[in-house]
Amino acid sequence: MEVQTNNAAIALRQKANLSQRQVAEAIQVEESTLKQWEEGSEVPRLEPWQTLKLTQLYQCTIEDLDRAFRTG
C-alpha cells in the first residue's frame, strides 16, 4: 500500500514553524503517531483538549483541522 502524505496537515504545522516533536509533546502523543497522521496511514482520534491545543498551536479553526486531516 502506498502512503499518501497529508500535505494539508503538514502545511498547518510548518506554517506554525513547529517540528513534529514539538507538536507531539504538546498534545502528548508519540512523534511516530503524529507522523502517521501526517502520512495519512492513521486517522487522528483526538481528545477535546488535544483538538483545542492543535488549533492554538496551528492558529487555525477546528474546521481547518478537520479538512486537513480528512482531505490531505
N, C-alpha and C positions, 0 to 999 in steps of 0.2 A: 504494500500500500504506500503510495506516495504521500508525503506530508506536505500539506499546504500551509505556507506561512501566513499568519494572520496580520497582514500589513497594517490594518486599521488599529489594532491593539498595540502593535509595536510603535506606530506613529504617535499615539497618545503618550506613551511612555517617553519616547525620545523627545517629543515637543516639550515635555516637562523636565527634560535633561536629567533623567533618572536612570540608574542601572537596574537590571533585573534584580540584583542582590538588594538594593535599597528598597524597591517596591515589595519584594518578598518579605523582607524583615518587617516592613511597616504593617503588612496585613497578616503577618505570622503564618506564612506558608513556606514550604521549601522552594528554593530557587528553581529546582527542577520542575516543580509544579507550575510555576509561572511560565517557564519555558514551554511546557507542554500546551498551556493555554495559548501562548503566542504562536506556537507551531500549528495549532488547530487540531492537535491529536487528543485533546481533552477539553471538555466544556467546563467553564468555571461554575462552581457551586458555592456561592458566597453567603456568608452571614450578613445580616443588615449592616453591622458595624464595618465590615470589610468593604462593602459597596460604598458606604459613606466615605471611608478613608480613601478609596481609589478616586472618587470624584474630587476630593480635596487635593490629593497628590497630582492628579492629571488636570485639575482645574476644568472639569467638564461636567456635563449633566449625567444623570442616570441613563437617559435615553442615548446619549453618546456612547456610554459604556456598553449598553445593550447592543447597539448597532455594531460597534467594533468587534465584540466577541461573537456575534451571530453571523456577520457577513464577511469578516476578514477584509 
